[in-house]
Amino acid sequence: MAYEIDLSGKVALVTGASSGLGARFARVLADAGATVALAARRVERLKELRAEIDAEGGEAHVYQLDVTDLASVRGCIAEVENDLKKIDILVNNSGVSATSRITDTSEADFDFVMDTNAKGAYFVAQQVGKVMIAKKTPGRIINIASVAGMRVLSQLSVYCMSKAAVIHMTRAMALEWGRYGINVNAICPGYIETEINAAHFQTEAGQKLVNMLPRRRVGKPEDLDALLMMLASDASGFVNGAAIAADDGMSAG
């Protein structure tokens, strides 16, 4: 039978919403009826996205957020709670990467990746979890990890470490917060083509990478839509602590 997901009345916070997967996630949630809080450092990009969502009949609000700054995290989430009165859904999406051999990795690169992907994700989820628990609001937290948290990718050691941390963080939060009606799960995408990496996939090196994938293709942001919607909705009521690969079979090899 057909199953239609309606998120009307829900408030969804999406971090890293200024581009790429974050912007896509925000549009999809808004299309399903959720009021979306768009959070990132690049406020002008968020305002453009808000205008697009408004034009489509959705509702979005803009918030500046630097996930590497705990004061910014606390301030942003307090502002969202004050404006929208609750947070039902968190898409914990902010993330960065740095490519280098282990022998060439600098402390600055290590901190850049870990502070955003692991520490930033942890404290964003922590602060949202506090809001949900205090308001006794059953919630959905969706951490965006990566297939790199499940297997090692060449010259991405710190990125792989950070995403493995996100997966374990997801399980820990699911275990602690399940009693409050908060489901915490992770999406682990494989290679997804976005505005940031599209040009690379057209290069010789990019094509070599694509040819190493199980079906010789990369994904599109819309390939994650159904999984996002399931985890954001009541349909995922019995799914808690899962790290779900959306990688076209990449992690199976």
Secondary structure, DSSP 8 states (H G I E B T S, - for coil): -------TT-EEEEESTTSHHHHHHHHHHHHTT-EEEEEES-HHHHHHHHHHHHHTT-EEEEEE--TT-HHHHHHHHHHHHHHHS---EEEE-------B-GGG--HHHHHHHHIIIIIIHHHHHHHHHHHHHHHT--EEEEEE--GGGTS--TTBHHHHHHHHHHHHHHHHHHHHHGGGTEEEEEEEE--B--TTTTTGGGSHHHHHHHTTSTTS--B-GGGGHHHHHHHHSGGGTT--S-EEEESTTGGG-
